[in-house]
Amino acid sequence: GQPFHGIERISDTRNFTFVHINRLSYDKLFANKHNVSINLLTEYTKAHYRFNTQEQTGLNPLTWSPGAGTGYIPYNPDDLPASYIPEVAANDIDAGLFSYFATADYDFDSRFGLFATIRRDGSYRFTEENRWGTFWAVSGRWNLDKENFLSDSETFSSLKLRASYGTTGNQNVIGRNQDSQIADIFLGNNLVRDLNASGTGVTNTASFFVDNIANPDLVWETTAQFNVGIDFGLFDNRFTGAIDYYNRLTTDLYQPVPLSFATGVSNLNANDGGLRNEGFEFQGRFSLLREGKFKLNIFGNISYNEDKFTALGAADSDGDGSLRIGSNVVRNVGGQVREWFLVPYAGVNPVNGNLLFTDINGNLTENPDDGDRRATGKSVFPTYQGGFGFEANYEGFFLNTLFVYAADQWKIDGNYQFALDARNAADFPVSNDLFNAWTAPGQVTDVPALNANNIDPGNNLSDRFLHDASYLRLRNLTIGYTVPTRFLNNIFIENLTVRATAENYLTFTKWRGLDPERIPVVIGAAEGAGFYPNPKILTVGLDVKF
């Protein structure tokens, strides 16, 4: 046991961010038809992060007071384990970005338009040789509804054709964890430097070790995108919307490149590989009823995205166009992001109740190994996603809804995997599906025998628990009433609205886990313990304007 109890941790965090923008503009209309707009801009960002913490294990209850620094038990290696050594840490980061850019827009008689921009961006993250990146874009537009052949149209209220091509830069080499309390600008601040760190060795002796190997070749990640789209309004703008096609290619892709463990670190953050995203987007809004007392609008959007790796870079050391990420995910040239890499599950053997799998040669087996894994063509990211809803109003009463959905996304259900393992029944709740377990030769079931001898390959290697996590969710439903202003004329209140909002109260899905919407942060991880679903929230409010 511990000779002394109690832990005190004192931390202090300070952030300061300063952004300064200068802008010089020129606007001129020529001959009442030619409109020219030119802007010159600079943007300067300076950010500072200060963090310090101290932790003491072992507090004397007679003299300890919170935050006072008193009552600490002095560390004595002869009497106390190493866990009682006081710990201190600090972090001091200064970050900065500077950009200068220009934009130019030309419009001819509200019919045709051209836009161009060019910019130079500098980041503190890179070496002086690679600090700056140059990015640009051009676009054009044609307001077809201004042309004579559509000027008298009773169908088209507005119609615009547009297209663009350009590049953008990304200098956030490391993404922020969803639970992180530190801003993106402070992450990856030492990737171009060799760093050592102090710590304890295997015998708890003070040691130095390699903490980071410098990559002075880091540069801006660049995305080139082509986009073409149509904006439209039909029947006196009763139906409005937009249709877009995009093709986006990211080069110098940020990803960790594996290193030999002999170096002291497992990987190096580098520009390595390429990724293409291609898809369509549609959004629309239809005023079904808008003239009378009862008004009803419906709206929706849908997007389709297909992502493919175009190159894997140096991480693909054998050049076969395939790269294993952890145990369950693979990157293939032409394959998806976070594509599952698993052994196909083939059901339960009706002869003995063991699990069946398909090996790499297409044969049934009860004993798969790691070499039987293959790309599944299924990813944790959805191919289709979007939302829809309606807005209804009648003499102050209103009802608004928003549904969201995603389709063709696949996740491993770690909770169901645990609950369907009969070995856990002695200590934990398990699934009622175990009552369907195989019990006699010839029985056809999808649950193996309780004493099946190959449960672990089914859990650790196969796609047995890889399930479709498509869903349709009522994200938001709001109902309320706005008091007519005629009832408020003689009092000091200008506007009064009462409302109630329900969030995430209804979900339609085949997914049996906690939440089909949440995507595990760790690549290849299953949804399991410590995974928190989106909460259901009920809010009642009163809006008063005086």
N, C-alpha and C positions, 0 to 999 in steps of 0.2 A: 504493500500500500504506500500511499504518499505520506511523507512525514509532515508536510505542510500543505494546506489547501488554499485555493483562491488564485485567480488570474486577473490581472489588471492590464488592459490595453488602452493606450491613449494615442489618438491619431489626430492629425491636423492637415487639412487640404485647402489649398488656395489656388484659384484660377483667375487669370486676368487676360482678356482678349481685346485688342484695339484694332479697329478697321477704319481706314481712311480712304476715301474715294474722291478723285478729282475728275471733273468732266468739262470738256469744251465742246459746244454744239454749234452747228451751222445749219439753218433751215432756210430754204428759198423756193418760192413758187415763180416759175417762168411761164409767161404767156397763158396763165390761168389753166395750164394743163400739165406742165412738167414740174413735179415736186421733188426736190433734192434735200436729203437730210444726212449730215455727216457728224459723227461724234468721235472725239478722241478722249480716252479714259486711262486712268491709272488706278490701281487698287493695291493697297498695302495692308498686310495683316501681320500683327505682332502678338504673340501669345506667350504667357508665362504660366508654368505649373510648379507648385511647391508642395511637397508632401513629406511628412515625417511621422514616424510611429515608434512607440516603445512598448515593450511587453515584459511584465514581471510575473513569474510563477512562484507562488509561495508568499502569502500575506499573513501578517500577525494581526489577528482580530482585535487585539488590545490597543494597538497603536495605528492601525491603518485607517486612512480617511480617503475617500474617492478623489483622485486627481491631485492629492497633496504631495505625493511622492514619499509618504511616510509608511511605516509598517512593512517594509520590504525585508524578506529573509535573506541575509547575505549568502552568496553562493560559496560553498566549501566543497571542493571535489572529494574530500575524504568522507563527507557525510551525505551528500546529495547527488542524485544522478544528473547527467548532462542536460536534461530537460529543464533544470532550474537555472540554467545560465540566462541572464537577462538578454533580451534581444532588442536591437535598435536598427532602424532603417530610415533612409531618406531618399528622396528623388527630386531632382532640380532640372527642369527642362525649359529651354528657351526655343521657341519655334517661330518661323517667319515665312511669309510668302509675298512675292511681289509680281504684279502683272501690269503690262501696258498693252492696250488694244485699241483698235479702230473699227467703226462700223459705218457703212454707207448704204443708204436706201434711196432707190429711184422709183417714182410712181408716175405713170402716164395716164392722166385723165381718169383715175380710179379704175382703169381697165387692166393695165399691165403693171407689174412691179418686179424689181430686182433688188436683192439684198446681199451684201457681202460683209464678212468680218475677218479680221486677222488679229492674232494675239500672241504675245510672248509671255510665258509664265516661268517664274523661277521659284525653286523650292529649297529649303534648308536641308532636306533629307539627302541630297545627292552631293557628289564631289563638284568642285568648281568646273571641271571639264564637262560634266553632264547635268549641270544645274538647270539649264534653260531648255524649254521645249517650245516649238512653234506650231500653232494650230490655226485652222482656217475653215471657212464654210461659205458656200454660195447657195442662193435659193431664188426661185422665181415663182410668180403667181399670175394667174389669168382669171379675172372676174368675168366669167362667161355671161352672167346675167346682165352685164352692161352692154353687151353686143346687140346689134339690131335684130339678129335672128332669134333672140330670146327676150327682147324688151317688152313684147306684148304677150308673153307666155302666161297663161293662167295656171300652169302647173308649177313652174320653177319661180319661186320668190327670190332665191339666191342660188348661185352655183359658182364655185371657185375651184380651179385646178391649180395644184401647187406641187413643187418638186424641190428637193434640196440634196446637197452632198457636202460633207465636211468631216473634219477630224476634231476630236476632243482628247484631252489628256487627263490621266489619273496619276496622282503621286502618293496615294494611300496604299503603300506596299502591304501593310498588315491591316486587315479588317478588324473593327471593334467588336468584341464579344457583346451579345445582346444584354448581358447583365453588367457590363463594364461601366465604371463611373468616370472614366477618363475620356476626353474628347479625341476624335480621330487625328487631329493635327499633332498630337503629342506622341502617337504610336510610331514605332519604327524609326526612332530618331538617331540610332547608332549603328545602322546596318552597314555603313561604309567604313566602320572602324573595327580594328581588332581590340577585343576586350577580354580581360581576365577578371576573375572574381575570387573572393576569399570565402572559405567555408571550412567544413570539417571533413576529414577523410574517413576511411572505413574504421579506423581505430579511434575516431573522435578527436584526432589531433588537428591542429590548425593547418590549413592547406590552401594552395592557390590552384585554380583550374581554368581552362579555356571556357569563356562564356559566350563569345561571338567571334566568328571569323569574318573579316571584312570582305565586302563585295563592292569594290570601287567602280564596277561596271554597271551598277544600277542606273537605269534611265526611266523616263516617263513611259508609262503604259499608254498606248495610243489606240483609239477606236475610230475607225472610218465608217461612216454610215450614209447609205443612200435611202431616201424616203420619197415616196410619191403618194399623194392623197387627193381626195375630193371632199369639199365641204358643201352641203346642200341644204336648201330650205324649200319645202313643197307646200302648195296649197295655202298661200298666205302665211307661210311659216308655221303651219299647223304641225308639220312633220319636219324636224331638223336633225342633222346628223353629220357624221364624217366617217370616211373609209380610208384606211392607210395601209400601205405595204412598206416594210422596212427590211433592209439587209445590212447587218452590222458586223464588221470584222474587227476583232481586237487582236493586236499584235504586241510583242514584248510583254506577254501576259505574266502577271505576277503569280509565282507559285514556288513552293519550296522544292529545291533540288536535293535529293538524298546524298549524303556524304558517308564515308567510312566512319564507323564509330571510333576508329583509332585516332581521329582528329579531336575527339572530345565533344563534338556536337553531332547531331543526327542529320541536319540539313542546312542548306544555305538559301536564303531568300534571294530570288533572282528573276530576271526577265527571261522567260522560257516558255515557248509554245505560242499557239494562237487558237482563237475560239470565234466561231461564227454563230450569230443569232439571226434568224430569218423568220418573218411572220406577218400576220395581218391583224388589224385592229378595227373594230367597228363600234361606234357609239351613236345612239339615237334618242330622240325625245318626241313624243307624240301627244299633242293636246287633244284628247278625246272629246272632252266637253269644256268649253271655255266661254260661251255666251250667256248662259243662264245663271241662276243662283248656285247651282251645283257645278263645281269645276273639278275636272279629273285629268291629271297628266300621268303618263306612264313613260318610263325611261329604262335604258339598259345599255350594257356594253359587253363585248366579248373580245378576247384576244387569243390568238394562236401563235405559239412560239416553238420553233425547232432549233435546238442548239447542237452544234457539232464541233469537236476539236479538229482543227485544221493541221496542227503540229503539236508535238509533245516536247520538242527541244532536247536539251542535254539530259533531262531526266530519263528519257528513253535510251538508256545506255547501250542496249543491244540492237537498237534500231528496228525493232519488229512492229512499231506503231502501237504498242500496248504498254501500259504502265499500271501496276498494281498499287492501289492506295489503301493501306491498312489490310484488313482481311476481306472485307465484303464489297469493296468498290473498285472499279477499274476505269481507267481512261484509255480509250481507243481513238486513233485517228478516224474521224467519221462517226464516232460514238457520242453519247450524251454526257452531260455533266452529272456527276454522282450516279453513274449507272451501276446497278447492283450486279455483283459477280458471285454467283451462287450455283450450287448443284441442284438440278431439277428434282423435285419431290414427286414420286409416282404413286403414292397411296400406301395402303397397308396390305401386306402379304396375307391372303386369306388362309394360307396353309398353317402359318405359325404365329401370326400377329405382329411380326416385325415390320419396320418401315422399309419401303422400297424407294430406290432412287434410280436415276438414269445416269450412267457413267459417261465419260467423254466420248466413247465410241457408240453411244446410243443403246447400250444394253442395260437391262435391269440388274441392280445389285443391292445387297443389304449392307455393304461395307464400302461406301464411297471414301475417297481421300481428297486431299487438296487439289490434286491434278484434275479432278472431275469438274471443278468450277468452270463457269463460262459466263460471258456477258448475257444478261437477260433481256436487254432492250427496254428495260424499265428503270425509271429514275424517280428520285424522291421529289423532284420538281414537277409541277403540273404542266401539261401541254396546253390545256385550255383553262382559262379563268376569266372571271368577270363578275358582273352584278346587274341587278334590275330591281325595279320597285315602282311605286306609284305615289302620287300626292293628291289627296282628295280634300275638298273644302266646301262647306255648306253653311253659309250665314254665321261664320265665326267658328264653327266646329271644324276641326281638321284631323286627318288621319294620314300619316306618312309611313312608308315602309322602305326598307332596303334589304334585299337578299344578295348574298355573295355565294359564289360557287367556284369549284375547281374540279377538273376531270383529268384522268390519266396521270395520277400520281400514286406512287407505291412506297409503302413503309413497312418495316418489320415491327410486328406487334409483340414487343418484349413482355408486356403484362400477360397477354394470352398464352404466350409460350411458357411462362412461369406457372400459370394457373392450370395448364394442361399437362404438367409434368407430375405424375403420381408420386414421385419421390419426395415432393414437397408437402404431401397431404398430412404428415404427422405434425407439422409445426405451423402451417399456413393455410389460409382458405384456398381452395382449388375450384376448378370449373365443374359445373354439373355435367358438362360434356363427357367427363370421364365415365359416366354411367353407360355411354355408348361404346366403351372399349371392347376390343376383340376378346372373346372368351372361348370360342370353339372353332375347330377347323371347318373351313367352308363359309364362315361368317363374313359378310361384306360390310365393312364400316370404314370410316375415315379416321378413327381413333385407335392407335395401336394397343396391344396388350399391356396391362399394367406392369408386367415384368419383362417387357420387350428389352432386348439387349443392345439396341442401337439407337436409343433416344438421343444421345449426345450428338451424333452426326446430323440428326434431324434439326437439332437446336442450333448447332454451330456452323454447319456447312451449307445447309440446303435452303431452298426458298419456301419451305413448308409454312412459315409464318410471314411471308412476304405477301401483303394483302393490298387490295385496291383501297386507297384512302380518298377517293372522290367524295365530294360532299356538296350539299346545298344547305345554306344556313341563313336563318332570319337574323341578320346582323343587328337590325334596329327597327323598332316599331314605336312610333310616337303618336299619342292621341291627346287632344287638348281642346281648349276653347278660348278664343280671344273676345273679350267683352267689347261690344260695339261702342264706338266713341260717343254716340249720342247719350249713353248712360253715364258718361264721365264728364260731361260738359260743366257741371256745377261743382265739381270737386277738384282737388289738386293733383289727381292722377291723370296722366295723358294716355297711358296704355296699360292694360292689365291682361295677362295671359296665364292660364293654369295648364299644366301639361304633365304627362307621365310617359316615361320612356323605358322600354324593356330591350336589353341587349343580349344576344346569343341565347335566347330562350327556346329556340326550335332548330333542330338540325336533322337533316335526312342524309343517311350514309349507310354503307355496308360495313364501315370500319367498326370494329368491336373495342378498340382501345379508348383512351380517355378523350382524345381530341384529334380529329383528322386534319385540322388546319395547321397545328404546330409542327414545324420541321426541326428535327434534332440538329443542334449546332455541330456536334461532333460527326465527322464524315463516317458513314457506315454504321452509326449507332442505331439501336432500336429504341422505340418508345417504351420506357420502363420506369423503375423507381426514381423518384426525384424529378419527374416530368410533370409540370403543372399545366393544366388545360386553361383555355380562355375562360374567365369567370362569367357567370350569368349576373347581370346587373339590372336592378330596378331603381329608377330615379324618378322622384316626384318633385316638381318645381313650380314656383310662382315667379313670373317675370313682371316687374312693376317699373314703369317709367314715369318719373315725376316731371 
